[in-house]
Amino acid sequence: MVMHFKDVCQIIIVFAIVFKVVESTCSECETIVTEVGKMLQLDCGEEENELYIWKKDGEIVLLENNELAIRDASDAGLYECCMYNAGNFTSLKNYTIKVKHMVSDVISTGAECGGDGNTTCVSIKENDDAILWCNATNGYPPATVDWYIPVEENRDIDIGISGALVIKNIAYHCDSVFVCKVGNSLNGNNKVQKTIKVLVGREPEVLIKISKNDGIPIIKNAISVCSNEKIRIICSVNTFPPPDEIKWIIHNKNSTFWISTNSGGHFNSSEENSCRASIDNIRFESQKDSEKQSFRNATIWWQNITLRCVVGNFTCEASNKYGKGTETYKVIEGNCSGQ
C-alpha cells in the first residue's frame, strides 16, 4: 500500500515491521494466560522425601503449595519446577505465564524534544529515507500501532497505516508531525500516544551580499573598490539545520585571513601587519525566523581599506552535520583616478 498526502511532500508505505514487547518463550512450556488478582495452581512433583524448587526466568522463587498469586504484570514469565538432588536440578515442568494488562509505556524513534516528555524529533536529510516506529514496552495481549496526522488541537486524522512508517525520498520544506497511538484490547480508546516531528535538512546554502560606503547590499559576483572606501560584506545562511560554523576566508597575493564563529581568527601575511590592522570590525549576527528556519550571517566591516589588502577572493564557508556550503566573491581594484 502506498499513500500520498501533503501534495508531493511525502510517500509513506506500510513496512512489514511490527515492533513488539520481547516475550520469554519456550517451545515445551504450557502457556497460561491469566489476569491480575488470580491464583494459579501449578503442577510439580509429588514424590515424598524429594526437594522441589521453582524458578522464574532462571531465578529461584518460593511458591508455597505450588500456588502462584498474580499480583501484577511483573508476575508474568517462564516458571520451571525442578527436583533438586545432590546439587543438581532436574527440570520436571515448565510454564509460560502471561498476564493481561494494558499498555502504559511506549518508546519511539528519535530524540526527546519539546519538553513535554511525549514528543520526539527525527532529523532526515533531504531525499533520504527513514523508518518511524513506536514500541510498547509492556502490555498483553500484544499491542497494535496506528498512525495519525494532527490537524488541529485534540483532532487527528487516521492515515490507515499500522506497524511502522517508512518515509521515502523526502523533500526539503516537507517537515511533518505524526502521532502514533499504541494499545491493546484492554486499552480500549485510552491508547498511549507519542508525537514524532520530522525535520528535513540539507547542507548549508550560502549567499553573499556586499555594499560600499553604507549603500544597500547587493548580490553580484564581484565589486570594484578604491582606497579609503568602506565596504560591508555579508554572508547569509538560511538553511536547516543552522550552521555549526560560519567562516570567512580572505585571500590575496599579500595575505590570507580567516575568522570563524567558533574559533576566532587567523592572519598570515607576507608583509607587515598593516592589512590586519585595516580590518575595522568583524561581527557575527544570528536571528531565528521560526522553529525550522534559522537565519545566521557573518558580516565583515572594512573601513578605510588598503587596496593591496582587500583586492582578492572573499570566500564564505558554512557547515552543518549534512555537509558544507561555500560561496566566493571577488573584490577588484576600481578606476580610482578620480580620487
Sequence and secondary structure as in RCSB ss.txt:
>XXXX:A:sequence
MVMHFKDVCQIIIVFAIVFKVVESTCSECETIVTEVGKMLQLDCGEEENELYIWKKDGEIVLLENNELAIRDASD
AGLYECCMYNAGNFTSLKNYTIKVKHMVSDVISTGAECGGDGNTTCVSIKENDDAILWCNATNGYPPATVDWYIP
VEENRDIDIGISGALVIKNIAYHCDSVFVCKVGNSLNGNNKVQKTIKVLVGREPEVLIKISKNDGIPIIKNAISV
CSNEKIRIICSVNTFPPPDEIKWIIHNKNSTFWISTNSGGHFNSSEENSCRASIDNIRFESQKDSEKQSFRNATI
WWQNITLRCVVGNFTCEASNKYGKGTETYKVIEGNCSGQ
>XXXX:A:secstr
 EEEETTTTEEEEEES          TT EEEEEETT EEE      TT EEEEEETTEEE  GGGEEE  SGGG
 EEEEEEEEETTEEEEEEEEEEEEEB    EEESSEE TTSSSEEEEEEETT  EEE EEESS BS  EEEEEEE
EETTEEEEEEEESEEEEES  TT  EEEEEEEE TTTTT  EEEEEEEEEE S  EEEEEEETT   B  SEEEE
 TT  EEEEEEE  SS  SEEEEEEE SSEEEEEETTTEEEEEESS THHHHT  EEEEEEEE SSS EEEEEEE
EE S  HHHHSEEEEEEEEETTEEEEEEEEEEE   TT 
